[in-house]
Amino acid sequence: MPPETNVTAQDERRSGWRTIKKVGPYLWPDGQLWVKRRVVIALALLVMAKVIAVTTPVFYKRAVDALSGEVPDLAIGAIGLTVAYGMARLMTVGFQQLRDAVFSRVGQRALRALALETFTHIHRLSLRYHITRKTGGLSRIVERGVKGVEFLLRFLLFSIGPLFLELLLVGLVLAWLFDIWYLVVVGGVVGLYIAYTFKVTEWRVKLRREMNTQDTDANQKAIDSMLNFETVKYFNAEAREAKRYDAAMEGYERAAVKTATSLALLNFGQTLIITSGLVAVMVMAAYGVQNGTLTVGDFVMVNAYMIQITMPLNFLGTVYREIRQSLVDMGEMFDLLEQPRDVDDKPGAKGLQVDGGQVHFKDVQFGYEAERAILKGVDISVGAGESVALVGPSGSGKSTIGRLLFRFYDVGEGSVTIDGQDVRDVTQTSLHAAIGVVPQDTVLFNDTIRYNIAYGLDHATEDQIIAAAKSAQIHEFISSLPDGYDTMVGERGLKLSGGEKQRVGIARTLLKNPPILLLDEATSALDTETEASIQEALRRAGEGRTVITIAHRLSTIADADRIVVLEAGHVVEEGTHEDLLSKGGRYAQLWHMQLSEDDVAA
């Protein structure tokens, strides 16, 4: 085996143990006495069930011997022994079911806690991480990982452990009642069975991982295509998308066929080993009956014990495979949980205190990649209650400034402060609460208009929602709809027009009532008439607030208190609209260029 393969196997085992260790605290959490109590009770019930299961064949043997007349009839008789045998089997199942009932709440609590932790962590990860991940693939990782939690807890605790306990008890009983060679044969068969099962299953796990990869890829392509439904239609690409999806499913099909074929090989090999062991032990017992050292009841009891251990052994392959797969799936999820956050609160960070909302970018240098700088020593100051517009050609760094203010990223050098407080020194929760953002493309939840507006303020009242809608000049439109505020907006708000979505977004931000407002090209995707009406709503939204407007259309920011012109990551001009036009510099050049484009368009 090549060294690389050895390293991979070691890494997989290390990853598996890491996952088991991480699941442990969910099974035995600090300060959760009721969870620990349930685990202990479940384990006690498990041991009781296995002890009764191991003694059950003894009643069967005594009943057979009594009926065959090979031993004196006991006081309770053959019928009594048969009833005792049935009661023992019933108690075994009863304790097992009671164990599952007791443990179910523990498993569901662990699943819920881990799902919540993962969901919360995903939202805390930086924008840099999310723009490099595929949403479909990410959702599958979380889905498979969370589903593996309860399975791993249940089967690791109640299948693998009990199986080995039962095998040990049966082996000891056979050695004590019959001969040490029974233990040797049973031990050898079980050892060979387990070794074969684990070896083949390890191979199958690799095939399963490949199948999962293909499944994730196909799922991501399907979601991506659905999210871009309109684009697919625009370019008449239904057949192309179907071919792309089918190619991904073809890879999944190949991997699934390999997985199914390997399962057949595993099942046949397991049956061959266990059947050989069963025959060998039964031959030994039959020989003992023939020479008079064993009774017919002994023969029946040996058979009962072998059948008893055969059933869980047959299940071992499936359980081990699923546990290994659960470890792989949960390993991916724990990798996600261990994904570091590029932007995190400092230890002891305090909440942002906004007195007026003065924003200052001081000698800010930043690049999304180390080798490619976007901002190169930018100095911008926005006074409290002032309206400042950022303009410049594409790639000049306008939107980057907005992302740094909201702290989606941290500056490389320099600082961003609000009322003298560095945004890196305050909690992100308080920072985000102080800034309202209206983006170029407002994305809405697939819920009602009421829900989407109310998203701006937790527990918002109906009066507050309506007041925000009126300020955003969308209340009359909503009232004209058959379902009013209960109208569903569709996925990403596609049932509404661009202007309607923007107004809902503005209403949502007004309801948040932040002291600082960031308008990130909030009207650039709209037509001129809609843009004019939205501008009025935006002007109302900016009253009494510090407003930073990132603009592409210069006509929308002509009345700003100050305009900052960016180019290639530098501030090249700054002043009012009239001052900049009179200078005849870069702003004037951009202004006249847009006027010419508007004339041509007209």
N, C-alpha and C positions, 0 to 999 in steps of 0.2 A: 504494500500500500504506500503510495507516495507520501512524503512528509506533509504536503499541503492538505491532504485528506485527513491525516492525523490531527493536524491543527484545527481543522474544521469540526471534526467530531468532538475534540476537547472543548472547543468553543460552544458547541451545541449543548454538551453536558453541563458546562459551566452556566450557560444561559438558563437551562432547565432548573438547576439548583437555585439560581438567582430568583427565578420566578416563584418557586416553592417557598423560598424564604420571604418573599414579598407578600405572598398570599397569607402566610402564617398570622400576621397581626390582625387580619380580618377574621380569622378563625378564633383567635384568642386575644381580643382587644383589651387594652388597659382601661380600667374604669367601667367596663361593661360586664358586671357580675352575672347578669341573667344569661348572657351569651355563653360564658364559661360554664355555667351550671347546666345549660342545655347540652353542651358538647360532652360534658362528663356523663350526664344521664344517657345520652345516645351511645357513648362508648360502653357503658355498663350494660345496656340492653343488647348491644352487639355481642359482647362476651357471653352473656346468658344464652342468646340465640345459638351461638356456635357450640357451647357446651351441651346444650340439649340436642342439637343436630348430631353431634358425635355419639351421644348415648342412644339415639333413636334406633339404629340398626340392632342394638343388643336386644331390645324388646322383640324385634322381628325374628331374631335368631331363636329366642326362647320360645316364641309361639310356634315356630316351625318344628323345633325339637319336641315340644309337647305334643303336637299333632302327629308327629312321626313315631312317637313312643320311644325315642332314643334316650330320654331323660325322664325322671319322675315328674308327674304333673304338679306344678306349683299350686299354692293355695288359691291364687286368683285364676288359674286355669288358662287354657289357650285363648279362649274368647277374651278374657280379661287382659291378657298380654297384647292381643290384637288391638283392643280398645286403647290400651296404654300407648301402643305404637302410634295409633292415629292421633291421640292427644299430644304426644311429643312433637309430631310433625306440625300439628296445628299451633302449638306454642312457639315452635321455631319461626314459622311465618308470622305469627302474631307479634313476637318481639321485634322481628325485622321491620314490620310495618309501623309499629309504635316508634321504633328508632327513627325511621324516615320522617314520621310526623313531628317528632321532637326536634329534629335537626333542620326541618324545612325552613323555619324562621331564621335560623342562623345563616343558611345558604342564601336566602333571599335578601337578608340584611347586607351580607357581604357583597352580593351582586349590585345592590342599590348604591352602597357606599363607594364602590370602585367605579361604577358608571358615573356617579356624580363627580368624583375626583377627576376622572378623565375628561368629562365634559367641561368642567371648570378650568382645567389646565389648558385645554385647547383654546379657550377664549383668552387665556392669559398669555399665550405665545405671541410673539411679535408678528407684525405685518410681514416682515422679511420671510418668516417661515411659511405663512399662509399663501403667499404669492408664488412659492416654489412647490407647493403641494397640490395634488389633484384631489378635489373634494370627494369624488366617488371612491377613490382608493382609500382616503382617510376614513370615510364613514364605514367602509368594510372592515378596516383594521379594528376600529372601535367595536363594531357589531360582533365580530368573531371573538374578540378578546373578552368582552363582557359575558358573552354566552358561555365561554370556557370557564368562568369563575365557579359557578355552582357545580358544573360537571366535575371540575378538578377537585373541589372540596369534597363532594359526595363520593366520588369513585376512588380517590386516593385514600380517603379515610374509611370507606365502607365496602370497598371491593378488593383492592390489593392487600391491605393489612389483614382483613378477615380471611382472605383466601389463604395466606401463608399460615395464619393461626390455625385454620381448619386442617390444612395439610399436615402441620406439625402434630396436632392432636390425633388425627387418623393414623399417622405413621407410628406414633407412640402406642396407640391402642393395638394396632396389628402386631407390633413387636412384643407387647406384653402378653397378649392373648394367644398368639400363635408362635412366630419364630422371627428372629432378627433378620432373616433373609427376606421376609415380606417387606420390612422397612427398607432394606437395601434396594429391592426391586422397585418399590414405589418411589423411593428417593431418587433412584437413577432415572426412572421414567419422567418424573416431575422435573428433575434438573435438565434433562435433554429437551423436554417439551418447552420449558421456559427459555433455554438458550436459543433454540430454533425460533421460537416466537419473537424474542427480542431482536434477533439478528435480522430476520425477514422484515419485521416491523420497522426497524431503523431504516432499511432500504425503502420501505413503502412511505415512510415519513418524508423522505426526499422527493418521492414522486408526488406525494400529497402537497408538498410545499410548491412544487412546480405547478400543480393544478390550481392552487390558491392564487399564485401569481397571475396565471392566465385568467382566472375568474375575476380578480381585481381589475386587470387590464380591460376585460370585456365590460365590466360594470362601469368603469370610469368612462369608457368610450360611449356607452349608452347614455349615461347622465349628461356628459358633455354635449352629445348630439341633441338631447331633449332640451337642454338649457339654451341651445342655439337653434331652436326650431325655426324661427323666422329666417335666420341666415341660410339654413339648409334649403328652405323654400325659395329664397331669393335667387340662389344659384342652381336651382333645379338639381340638387345633389342628393335626392333621396336614395337613388341607386348606389351612388358613391358611398354614402353613409352606411347603407345596408351591407355593402361589400366590405367596408372597413370593420364593421361589427362582426360580420361572419368570419373574417380572417382571424379576429381575436377569439371567437368561439371555436374556430378550427383548432387553434392551439390548445384550448381548454378540452376539446374532444379527445385529442391525442393523449393528453395527460390523464384524462379520466379513464380512457381505455387501458392505459398502462396500470393505473391504480386498481381497476377491476380485475385485470388479469393476475396481478400480483396477489390480490385477495384470494383468488381461487387456489393459487399455489400455496399460500399460507394455510388455508383451511384443509387442503388435502394432506399436507405434511403434518399438521397437528393431529388429524384423525389417524394417520398411519402410526404415529408415535404412541398416542394414547390407547389405540386399539391393541397394539403389540403389548403394551404394559398390562392392559386388562386381561388379555388372553394368557400372558405369562403367570399372573397372580392366580387366575382362575384354574389354570392347569396345576399349579402347586396345591391349591385347596382341594381340587378333585383327587389328586394323588393322595392327599391326607385322608380323605373320606374313604378311598379304596382300601388303604392299609389300616383303617380303623382308628387313626389318631385324631381325626376330626369328625364332627357330626354333619348331617345335612344342613342343620341350622348354621353351623360355622361356614359352610360353603355359601349359603345364602347371605350371611352377614358380610363375608368378604366381598361378594358381588355388590351388595348394597353400599359398602364403603367406597368401592371403586367407582360405582355410578355417581355416588355423592361427590367425589372429588373430580370426576370427569366433567360434570356440568359447569362448575366454576372455572375449571381449566380451559374448557372450550370458550368461555366468555373472556378469559384472560387476554387473548389476542386482541379482541375488540376493545376491551377496557384499556389495555396498554397503548394500543394505537391511538385511541381517542385522547388518552391522557397526554401522550407525546404531542398530538396535534394541538391539544388545548395549551400545552406548554409553549408550542411554537406561536400560536395565535396570541396568547397572553404575553409572550415575550415581545412580540411586535408592539403590543399595547403598552407594556412597561417601558420599552424603548421610547415610545411617544411621551410617556410620563416623565422620563428622564431627559427629554429634550430640553436643553437649557433655554431660558428666555433671554433674548438679546437685550431687552429693556426690562429692568426690574427695580422695585423700590429699594432705596438704601435702608440699611438697618436703622430703625428709629426715625424714619422719615415722618415729617409732620404734614398736616393738611395745608393746602394752599389758602392763604388769606388774601382775598381780593378787596382792595380798598377803592381803587378807581378803574383798574384794568389796563395799566400801562404795560406795553410789551416792548422788549428790547432784544434785538439780535445783535450780539457783539462779536465782531471778527469771527463769524461762523464759517467753518470749513467742514465740508461733508462730501462723502461719495458713497454710493450704494456698494461699490466695489473699490478695493484699496487702490487699484491702478487707474481708476477713472473718477476724478474729482468732479462734483456737480457745483458746489458752492465754494468759492475761493476768497474767503475773507469778507463776508457780507456783514455790513453794519446798517441796521434799520431800526428806527425808534418810532413807536406808535404811542401817542399820548392817550391818557385816559379819556374815553368818550370821543376819540378822534376816528375819522374814517380815512383809511389809507388803502390805496389800490396798488397792487403789484402787477406790472405788465412787462411784456417782453416776448421775443419769439419762442417757439417750441424748443425745449431743452435748455432754457436759460436758468431754470431752477425755481420757478414760481410755485408749483405744487409741492416741491420738496420743502420749501419754507413752511407751508401749511402742515406737512407731516411732522416736521421737527417741532413745531409749536404744540401739536397734540401729543407729541412724544411717541409717535409710532417708531421713531428711531432716535438715537442719541447723537448729538453733534460729535464730529471727529475732534475739532478744536474750537475754542471760543465758548460762548454760552448763550442760552435763551432764558430770559427772565421775565416774570410777570410781577409787577409791583416790587421789583428788586429781589424776588425769590427765584433762584435757579430751578427750572422745572425738573432737574435731576435730583433735587434735594427734597421734593415734596411727593406725597403719595399720588400715584396715577389716578386713583379714584377721585380725589379732590380736584386734580388738574382737569380731568375729563368733564367733571361736573361744571367747571367754570367756562368751558368753551362749547359753543354750539356750532355745528357744521352743517352747511347746506351744500352738498356736492353737485357736480355736474349732472350726474345721473342718480336720482334718488331711487334706491331699491326698497321696495315695500315687502312686508311679510304677507304670505298668502292667507290673509285674514280680512276682517272688516275694516272699513275706513276708520271707525271709532277706535279699534285696537291700534291701528297704525299711528293715529294722532296721539292717542293716550300713551304710546310708547315713550313719548318725551318726558313723562312724569309718572312715576309709580303711584298708583292709587288716585289718579286724577279723577275729579268729579265731572259729571256731565256738563255742568255750567262752565267749568274750566276748558273742557274740550271744545265746546261751542264757541267760547270767547276766542280761543286760539284760531279756530277755523274762520271766524269772522275777520280777525286781523290779517289772516293770510288770504282773504277774499275768496274763500271757497265754500263758505256756509250755504250760500244760495244754490250753488250747483249741487251740493250734497242733498239739500232739502228737496230738490227737484227729482231726485232718484226715487224709484218705487220703494226701495228698502232703506232709503236715507243713509244714516250713519252705519247701518247694519249691512250695507252693500259690500260684497266680497270683491277684493281688488285683483284676485288671481295671483299666480306665481310671479314674484318680482314686481307685482303691480301692473301686469301687462294689460289688464282690462281697462286701465285708465290711460288717457293721453299723456304726452310728455309734460304739458303744462299743468294738468291736473295732479300728476304725481309730484311735480315740483311744489305745488301749493300745499299738498298734504305734508311734504317734507318740511316746508317752511312752518306750517302750523305745528308740527311736531317739535321743531326747534324752539318756536315761540313758547310752547307749553313748558319746555325745559327752563326757559327764562334765564339764560346764561349771561354773565356780564361781558363776555367777549364773544363776538360772532365772526366766524370764518366762512366766507362765501367763495367756494372753490369752483370758479367758472360755472356758477349756478344757472346761467341762462344761455350758455353758448350752444346748447343742443336744441334750442327752441327757435321757432320762426319769429320774425320781427314783431308781429302783432302780439303774439303770446308773450314774447320777451318784454314788451312795453308794459303789459299788465302785471307781469311777475315783478318787474322792477319796482312798481309802486308798492307791492307787498313787501319786497325786500327793504325798501326805504322805511316803511313802518317798522319792520323787524329791527332795524338798526338804531332806532330812536333810543337815546340814553345809553347806548352800548359802545364799546370799542369795537370797530368793524375793520376787518382786514379782508379786502376783496381781491381774489386772484382772477384776473380778467383776460379774455382773449379779444373780445370786441371792445374797443376803446370808447365807443359812444356810450357804453353803459356806466362808465366810471368818470365821465367828464366833470361831474359835480362833487367828486371826492375832495376831502380837505387837502389831501396830498397824494401825489402819484410817484411811485418809485419804479424806475425803469431798470430792468435786469437784462444782462446779456452775457452769455458764456460764464455764468456764475459770479458776475461782478455787478455792483450797482453803478450804472453809468450816468444816470440822471435822476433828479429828484426835485419836485416842486408841484405847483398847481397846474391845472390843465392850460390855462392861459400863459403862465410863465414858460412852460415847456414848449408850447407852440412858438412863442416869441423867440426862444433860443435857436430854433431851427435845427435842433440836434436829432438824436435817435428817435425820440418820441414823436417829433414832428414828421419824421420820415415814415414811421409806422402809421401815423394818423392819416397822412395823405395817401399812403398806399391802400389803406382800408377804404377811404373815400372813393378811390378809383375803382376798387373791386365792387363797391356798392353801386356805382354808376353803371358799370358794365353789366352787373346782375339786373339792374332796373331796365 
